[in-house]
C-alpha cells in the first residue's frame, strides 16, 4: 500500500462544494446572508453524517473584476446564464474561480477570518479542508502582470491584432492568454511561464501561503506544467526547459514546510502516473469516468487491472464541477452502478455537492446562484446507504483485490459483471467484503470467485449481508472460493459483508 502522509485514511472521501452558490442557498434556507464564518452547524454536521474525510471548498479566492467584465461581455455566455437562471440578474455573475485576482479569501465570502472559522468547524468534526491552486494562469489584473511581467508568456502587438482571443494587453505589455494545447485560450486569464525560475519560486511561496490556511490543495490542470507538455504548447515563446520538472521543484519545496499536506492533481491524457511520481498523492481518474459513461464492463474491468500502487493514487468520481451532473449524464440505473464502482475502489473518492440530491443542472462556475431543483429523495436515501458501507474501516484502509468472474457453456451474460473484494483486520476477526456490479443493460448471470488468500473460508458457513439493498444469503464458504452464483438485473449490484452464518447454509437459495 502507498505511504500516505496526509493524516487521512488511505482511501478518503472528499466532498466538493461550489462555495459561492452553496452559501447563497444556505442563506435562502436560513433567511439571511451566510458567509464562511456563519455556516450553520447543521450544514457541517450533515457532511460528518455522510462520513466525509475532507471538504474541498472550491472557489474561495478573490475573483477578477477584469475577468468578470470579460464574461458579461460575452453574448454566448450571457445567453447560457439566462437559460440556466430564468430570473437571471447581472450580479449573479461573480466571476470565474479559476480567474484568480489574488490568493486571498474573497471578502464577500467572509475573508481570511471566515475561512479560518470554517476550517476550525471542520477540524472539530474530524474533517480536513482542501482549497484550489491554479498554477497555469492568473487573472489579467493580477498584481504580477505589472510587478513581474517576466513571470508570463509574452506576446506582441502583432499577436494581439492577429488573434484577439489568445492575447491580451496587461499594462504596457501583451501577454498570452492561458490555454491547453487542444482548446481555444481562456480569454479571461494570462499564461504563466512554467520554465521561469523566478515564477517557480513565486509559485512555491503561493502554495505555501495557501497551505497555511488549509490541509490540502487541488491543483488545477496540473499536467499542463509538465515540461514536455508546456514546451509543446509554448516552446517557441519561452526559454528552454530547465533540468528539473516544475512539480518536482514546487512540491519538493512545499513538502519541507507542509509535509502532511494532501496534494491532488486535476490530470488528463494518461499522465497521472508521471504526476504521482513527481509527488502528488492523488490524481483524477478521468479514464474510469469515461469508461463508466461510455464503456462496457470489460473496459471497466481492464482499467481496474492496473497496478495497485497506481490505483491507490487516483481520485474516483462520477461528477465534479467540470463534468455534467451524474443525474443527467447517466440513466437512473446506470448512475447507481457507476457510483458503486467509483466509490468502492482504492484511492480517493470524490462526491460533488448536489450529486446525492439528483441535481441535473450543470452550473457554470461564473455564477454565484444556482436554480432551485427538486430533490430526488429515493436517490438520496440510496446514496446514504452506500456511504454507510464506505464508513466500514476495511473499505477505508483495507486490502483491495479484483475478483475473477466466469460463466458456462451457452451463457455469455457473465461478461457484464465486474467484481472486487476488500479484506482487513477488525477487532476480534478478519473483515471481508465482496462487491459485484452488473455494468450492462441486460440481466447478468455468472460466477464470482474470491482470491485464494481467502482460503480460510473453505469449510465454513457464511452469511452474505447486503446493507444497501437490505438482503442477506447464507452460503458455504467453499462457494466463494469455487465460484459464487450471482444473478443481477440491469445495472444492479451487490455489496456483501461476509459474516459467519447463524445457521447451516441452504444451497437452494440463490442471490
VOVEXBA-977412 format. One line per 5 residues: number of its first residue (from 1); their letters; for each residue x, y, z negated of C-alpha. Coordinates in steps of 0.02 Angstrom, whole numbers, plus 50000, padded with zeros to 5 digits. Layout:
BEGIN
NUM = a = X/Y/Z  ...
This chain:
BEGIN
1 = xxxxx = 50000/50000/50000  50059/50178/50038  50129/50278/49896  50004/50418/49864  50072/50567/49768
6 = xxxxx = 49913/50671/49766  49848/50620/49596  49693/50549/49682  49640/50371/49714  49720/50290/49867
11 = xxxxx = 49554/50297/49962  49472/50461/49908  49300/50526/49954  49313/50704/50020  49161/50817/50038
16 = xxxxx = 49171/50960/50165  49069/51117/50131  49048/51259/50256  49066/51384/50114  48977/51537/50180
21 = xxxxx = 48810/51458/50233  48816/51343/50081  48823/51492/49962  48687/51580/50062  48575/51427/50047
26 = xxxxx = 48608/51415/49860  48561/51598/49845  48394/51569/49927  48363/51424/49808  48409/51521/49651
31 = xxxxx = 48329/51685/49705  48486/51792/49706  48659/51807/49785  48780/51667/49743  48969/51680/49753
36 = xxxxx = 49103/51553/49711  49107/51605/49528  48919/51589/49508  48884/51422/49594  48753/51337/49484
41 = xxxxx = 48823/51194/49381  48691/51081/49457  48770/51104/49630  48939/51043/49568  48856/50906/49466
46 = xxxxx = 48771/50839/49622  48942/50809/49700  49001/50720/49543  48849/50607/49552  48897/50560/49731
51 = xxxxx = 49069/50502/49674  49164/50640/49764  49351/50649/49728  49390/50812/49818  49289/50959/49888
56 = xxxxx = 49350/51045/50046  49286/51224/50041  49301/51267/50224  49315/51450/50271  49358/51546/50112
61 = xxxxx = 49493/51662/50184  49469/51842/50240  49395/51841/50415  49446/51959/50550  49339/52111/50595
66 = xxxxx = 49425/52110/50765  49380/51927/50790  49201/51959/50737  49188/52101/50863  49251/51984/51000
71 = xxxxx = 49119/51855/50952  48974/51979/50951  49028/52050/51119  49015/51878/51199  48840/51860/51276
76 = xxxxx = 48851/51671/51285  48893/51656/51101  48755/51776/51053  48629/51677/51155  48686/51518/51063
81 = xxxxx = 48666/51604/50895  48489/51662/50938  48442/51487/50993  48501/51413/50829  48426/51551/50719
86 = xxxxx = 48258/51611/50788  48263/51756/50662  48446/51793/50703  48521/51956/50641  48688/52027/50694
91 = xxxxx = 48751/52021/50514  48732/51831/50520  48895/51833/50619  49027/51832/50483  49173/51785/50596
96 = xxxxx = 49269/51625/50626  49353/51543/50475  49494/51498/50594  49524/51679/50644  49613/51719/50482
101 = xxxxx = 49648/51902/50441  49737/51861/50277  49756/51709/50165  49660/51797/50026  49487/51737/49974
106 = xxxxx = 49356/51847/50055  49282/51972/49930  49109/51933/49996  49131/51755/49932  49196/51812/49763
111 = xxxxx = 49381/51844/49797  49527/51752/49716  49448/51757/49543  49291/51674/49609  49393/51536/49689
116 = xxxxx = 49487/51507/49526  49322/51488/49435  49259/51364/49564  49421/51265/49555  49405/51252/49367
121 = xxxxx = 49225/51196/49382  49281/51056/49498  49427/51009/49386  49310/50999/49236  49215/50866/49334
126 = xxxxx = 49368/50770/49390  49368/50837/49569  49509/50917/49670  49497/51070/49783  49552/51071/49966
131 = xxxxx = 49571/51229/50071  49620/51268/50251  49787/51314/50327  49787/51368/50510  49968/51350/50569
136 = xxxxx = 49945/51378/50755  49871/51553/50761  49805/51703/50664  49684/51845/50698  49736/51985/50818
141 = xxxxx = 49728/52107/50672  49831/52001/50554  49967/52109/50471  50104/52003/50551  50058/52065/50726
146 = xxxxx = 50128/52236/50678  50257/52193/50545  50328/52035/50627  50290/52030/50814  50435/51907/50834
151 = xxxxx = 50326/51776/50747  50218/51764/50904  50221/51703/51083  50239/51862/51185  50155/51909/51347
156 = xxxxx = 50175/52054/51469  50065/52191/51537  50053/52092/51698  49991/51941/51598  49857/52048/51519
161 = xxxxx = 49797/52110/51688  49805/51938/51768  49721/51838/51627  49624/51944/51504  49555/51789/51415
166 = xxxxx = 49727/51719/51373  49819/51877/51318  49778/52020/51201  49856/52186/51155  49907/52197/50972
171 = xxxxx = 49979/52366/50928  50102/52412/51066  50134/52231/51118  50047/52099/51222  50031/51931/51136
176 = xxxxx = 49969/51763/51196  49804/51701/51127  49806/51539/51030  49765/51381/51128  49792/51197/51150
181 = xxxxx = 49854/51136/51319  49689/51060/51376  49564/51201/51347  49549/51388/51378  49627/51504/51249
186 = xxxxx = 49538/51554/51090  49512/51737/51132  49495/51793/50951  49668/51729/50899  49853/51758/50935
191 = xxxxx = 49979/51618/50956  50116/51590/50828  50287/51533/50887  50323/51365/50805  50505/51372/50863
196 = xxxxx = 50543/51534/50769  50646/51503/50611  50576/51662/50533  50398/51605/50569  50433/51437/50488
201 = xxxxx = 50498/51523/50332  50340/51631/50327  50232/51476/50352  50315/51393/50202  50278/51546/50096
206 = xxxxx = 50098/51548/50159  50068/51364/50125  50144/51378/49951  50030/51526/49917  49879/51425/49970
211 = xxxxx = 49931/51277/49863  49949/51390/49712  49759/51406/49724  49707/51226/49761  49757/51042/49756
216 = xxxxx = 49767/51003/49940  49763/51077/50114  49681/51029/50277  49797/51087/50418  49701/51141/50573
221 = xxxxx = 49755/51065/50741  49917/51003/50663  49978/50910/50818  49997/51074/50915  50153/51113/50812
226 = xxxxx = 50246/50955/50864  50399/51007/50964  50357/50915/51125  50175/50972/51122  50223/51152/51085
231 = xxxxx = 50360/51153/51217  50240/51080/51345  50119/51222/51312  50236/51370/51285  50411/51312/51336
236 = xxxxx = 50435/51445/51470  50396/51586/51347  50492/51535/51191  50668/51485/51141  50725/51303/51150
241 = xxxxx = 50656/51185/51019  50751/51180/50854  50837/51020/50798  50702/50988/50668  50514/50973/50681
246 = xxxxx = 50403/51114/50616  50313/50997/50497  50470/50916/50427  50533/51090/50383  50368/51157/50315
251 = xxxxx = 50311/51001/50221  50485/50963/50156  50499/51135/50078  50321/51134/50013  50345/50966/49926
256 = xxxxx = 50483/51045/49820  50360/51162/49738  50197/51063/49755  50248/50879/49751  50072/50816/49711
261 = xxxxx = 49979/50917/49843  49869/50818/49964  49907/50864/50145  49778/50818/50277  49803/50846/50464
266 = xxxxx = 49672/50876/50595  49752/50773/50733  49707/50703/50904  49790/50620/51055  49853/50468/50957
271 = xxxxx = 49984/50574/50868  49926/50525/50693  50069/50405/50657  50201/50537/50701  50118/50663/50585
276 = xxxxx = 50111/50535/50446  50298/50508/50466  50326/50695/50452  50244/50700/50281  50054/50707/50297
281 = xxxxx = 49956/50600/50175  49807/50583/50292  49766/50620/50475  49598/50624/50562  49544/50458/50638
286 = xxxxx = 49460/50526/50794  49485/50362/50887  49374/50268/50764  49243/50405/50776  49241/50394/50966
291 = xxxxx = 49225/50205/50962  49082/50214/50838  48991/50337/50950  49027/50257/51119  49113/50089/51095
296 = xxxxx = 49060/49911/51059  49101/49800/50910  49260/49732/50989  49327/49908/51017  49296/49948/50834
301 = xxxxx = 49374/49783/50776  49530/49808/50881  49556/49980/50805  49545/49901/50631  49683/49779/50679
306 = xxxxx = 49811/49918/50666  49950/49911/50536  49878/49934/50362  50005/50068/50312  49945/50171/50461
311 = xxxxx = 49762/50145/50420  49786/50197/50240  49843/50366/50304  49686/50402/50408  49531/50507/50372
316 = xxxxx = 49373/50414/50423  49215/50511/50466  49059/50514/50574  49032/50701/50555  49128/50861/50517
321 = xxxxx = 49110/51044/50565  49186/51014/50737  49082/50861/50785  48894/50854/50819  48785/50813/50671
326 = xxxxx = 48779/50624/50646  48589/50627/50644  48591/50694/50823  48745/50602/50887  48689/50429/50829
331 = xxxxx = 48518/50348/50844  48449/50316/50670  48504/50135/50652  48672/50161/50733  48710/50306/50614
336 = xxxxx = 48692/50193/50464  48802/50059/50540  48933/50188/50585  48928/50262/50409  48958/50091/50332
341 = xxxxx = 49106/50061/50447  49185/50232/50421  49160/50247/50234  49218/50074/50181  49387/50071/50271
346 = xxxxx = 49557/50105/50192  49613/50285/50195  49517/50443/50151  49329/50452/50182  49252/50618/50235
351 = xxxxx = 49072/50674/50212  49004/50838/50281  48877/50941/50184  48705/50907/50257  48753/50736/50325
356 = xxxxx = 48663/50646/50185  48506/50750/50214  48499/50710/50400  48531/50887/50460  48534/50895/50650
361 = xxxxx = 48587/51073/50693  48772/51091/50730  48805/51263/50657  48937/51371/50743  49073/51417/50619
366 = xxxxx = 49045/51602/50655  48876/51602/50567  48852/51635/50382  48675/51567/50379  48600/51401/50434
371 = xxxxx = 48420/51368/50487  48303/51278/50370  48283/51094/50413  48176/50957/50336  48272/50834/50227
376 = xxxxx = 48270/50652/50277  48231/50580/50105  48245/50400/50162  48418/50430/50237  48473/50522/50080
381 = xxxxx = 48417/50377/49970  48511/50255/50082  48670/50359/50075  48661/50369/49887  48652/50179/49878
386 = xxxxx = 48802/50166/49994  48901/50292/49893  48858/50193/49737  48952/50047/49816  49100/50160/49853
391 = xxxxx = 49114/50201/49668  49171/50023/49631  49357/50031/49588  49404/49893/49710  49343/49999/49857
396 = xxxxx = 49447/50146/49793  49610/50060/49754  49597/49877/49802  49671/49774/49944  49583/49776/50113
401 = xxxxx = 49587/49640/50247  49496/49612/50410  49389/49454/50416  49376/49332/50559  49207/49302/50643
406 = xxxxx = 49155/49164/50761  49008/49082/50848  48966/48915/50925  48927/48848/51100  48784/48944/51178
411 = xxxxx = 48796/49087/51054  48888/49246/51104  48794/49361/50985  48932/49344/50855  49038/49465/50956
416 = xxxxx = 48931/49609/50892  48992/49575/50714  49135/49666/50629  49184/49613/50452  49313/49654/50320
421 = xxxxx = 49339/49624/50135  49410/49705/49980  49493/49621/49832  49558/49692/49669  49577/49657/49486
426 = xxxxx = 49435/49711/49373  49431/49692/49182  49421/49505/49149  49410/49446/49330  49451/49472/49513
431 = xxxxx = 49329/49589/49601  49286/49550/49782  49175/49624/49918  49132/49569/50095  49060/49697/50217
436 = xxxxx = 48983/49642/50382  48911/49759/50514  48815/49721/50672  48882/49856/50787  48759/49815/50925
441 = xxxxx = 48582/49846/50987  48529/49662/50977  48518/49535/50838  48690/49466/50791  48717/49288/50730
446 = xxxxx = 48883/49209/50685  49004/49151/50552  49117/49264/50448  49274/49193/50365  49369/49274/50222
451 = xxxxx = 49560/49270/50214  49650/49114/50146  49705/49220/49997  49529/49197/49932  49562/49010/49911
456 = xxxxx = 49517/49017/49725  49333/49021/49778  49340/48846/49850  49238/48726/49744  49145/48868/49657
461 = xxxxx = 48967/48933/49672  48949/49118/49711  48812/49246/49721  48818/49374/49862  48738/49533/49795
466 = xxxxx = 48698/49675/49917  48653/49828/49811  48623/49939/49962  48486/49827/50032  48433/49754/49863
471 = xxxxx = 48458/49572/49914  48560/49426/49850  48601/49248/49907  48681/49101/49820  48812/49004/49917
476 = xxxxx = 48954/48882/49892  49121/48969/49887  49177/48849/50024  49058/48937/50145  49158/49098/50132
481 = xxxxx = 49320/49009/50173  49250/48895/50309  49127/49018/50388  48980/49108/50307  48824/49108/50415
486 = xxxxx = 48764/49286/50448  48614/49349/50544  48588/49537/50557  48461/49644/50650  48521/49780/50771
491 = xxxxx = 48642/49897/50682  48614/49802/50520  48741/49775/50383  48780/49675/50227  48885/49743/50083
496 = xxxxx = 48909/49589/49975  48980/49596/49800  49045/49422/49761  48990/49362/49590  48980/49194/49502
501 = xxxxx = 48812/49116/49541  48688/49094/49399  48630/48926/49468  48681/48791/49588  48686/48852/49769
506 = xxxxx = 48545/48808/49886  48607/48783/50065  48431/48802/50134  48433/48991/50107  48516/49096/50240
511 = x = 48562/49279/50233
